[in-house]
Amino acid sequence: MSINFQELRELLSAIAQTDIAELTLKSDEFELMVRKGTNIAPTATTIVTPGVTEVVPPPVPSKSVVLSNSTPETSPAPAIDKKWVEITSPMVGTFYRAPAPDESPFVDTGDRISKGQTVCIIEAMKLMNEIEAEVSGQVMEILVQNGEPVEYGQTLMWVNPD
């Protein structure tokens, strides 16, 4: 049995978004056990199939990296106002600002939006999920770049509500 690691990553991402605490998949050739909410340090996994043994390294926690080409003369990012409302990612996935690569973004900084308006897409497990604004107002800052991975609950943009 061949293992598609991309499908395995997608399965783990989907499980992370649910209340499932433990999952075990077994066959004659392979066994996979997933547990959430434990404090066990990640270890390498050995996958044994007839004639092939593969060791998969433990996952490395992702780190956010911010790249900036700004010089001291440029103005800093706007300070977050306490009345601004955040639009957060409801899932783990990939952030897209536009419905297709050759189309214009749903919203830009400074745009006025209305409640229920689509502001971005999060792709998860090859499904495109439209994210809608929960408030009307003005988009003050977009924090994620197109095509970047996002986490559950991560702030995507700030809106100054009407």
N, C-alpha and C positions, 0 to 999 in steps of 0.2 A: 504494500500500500504506500503510495506516495503522499507526502504531506505538503499541502500548499500553505506556506507560512503567512501569506497575505490573508487568506481565509481564516486562519487561526487567530491572527491579530484582530480581524473584524469580529470574530466570535467573542473574543475576550473583551473587546470594546462594548459589544452589545450586552454582555453579562454585567459589566461594570455599571451600566445604566439601569439595572433591575435590582430587585430585592433578593435575588438568588444569592444565598450565602455559600453554597457548595455545589459543585457539579462534577460528576465522574462519567467519562465516556470510555468504554472498554470494547475491544474486539480481540480476536486471536492474535493480531499483529501489533496492537498498539493500545496504550492506556494514557488517558489524559485526566488529571484531577486538578480542579480549580477551587480555591477557597478564598473568600473575601473576609476582610475584617480581622485577620489574624496578624500578630506582630512577628511572624516568622520572617527572617531575612531571606531574600530571594537567593536561590541556589541554581546551579546549572541543572538542566534537565537532560536525561539521556533517553533518546527515542530508539527503540530496538525494533527493527523489522527484519524478516528473514534475509540474511546476507548483508545487512547494512546496519551499522550503529552510528547514530549521529548525536553529538552533544550540542545542545543549544545553550548559549550563555544566558545568565539571568538578565532580566530587563534592567536597563539603566534608567534611573529617574530622569525625566526630561528637565532641562533647564531653559528658562526663558533668556534669550539673548536679544538685546536691543542694540541695533546698529544705528549710528547717527552720523550724518555728514555735516551737521550744523557747526558753525563757527561761533565764537563768543559774541560777534556782532548781531547774530540772528536772535529774534525774540524767542523766549522759552515757550514751552507748551502752555496752554491756558491752565490757570489754576482751577481745580475742581470746586465748583460752587456747591454749597450744602443743599441747595434746592434742586440741583440737577438729578435726573433719574437715570439709572444705568439700565442698559439693555444687556442681558446676560445670555450666555449660551445654555440652552436647556439640555445639551448633550455633548459628548465627545465627538469630534469630527473635524472636517476641514472647512474653513470659512471662505465664502465667496461673496464678493460685493455685487456681482452682476449675474443675470440668469444664464449667460453664455460668455465665453472669452471675448467674442467680437462685439458684444453689446455694452451699452453704457451702464454704470453702476445704479443700483436701486436708489441709493442716497449718497450725497457728498456732505462734507462739513459745511454747515451754514444753511442746508436745506430745511424747509419746513415740512414736517411729517404729520400725519393724522393717525389716530388710534386705529389699529387693524391694518395699517399699510405695511407691506413687505419691505424690510430694510436690508435683508441679506439672506443667504442660503447657507445652511450647514449640511455638508455631505457626510452621512454616516452609513456605512455598509452599503455603499453604492446607491443610497436613496438620498434624493435632494429634498431637504426639509426647509420650507420657507419660514423665516423668523419674522413675526409681525410685531410692530410697535404696540406697547400696552398703554402709551400715553401720546397725546398730541403735543407738538412743540417744535423746537429747533435743534437739529443735530449740532452739538458743540464740538465733539471730538470722536473720531473713529480710531480705536486703539489697536486693531488687528489689521495686518496686511492681507491682501488677497492671496488665497492659497495656503495660508498658515494653518497649522493644526491648532485646535482650541480644546479646552477642557470644560467639563461640566461646571457651570456657575461662573465661568470667566467673563469679565466685563468686556463687551464687544464695542460699545459706544456709549457716550453720554448725551442725554437730551435735556434741554432746558424746557420744562413743561409750560404750556400756556396757562 
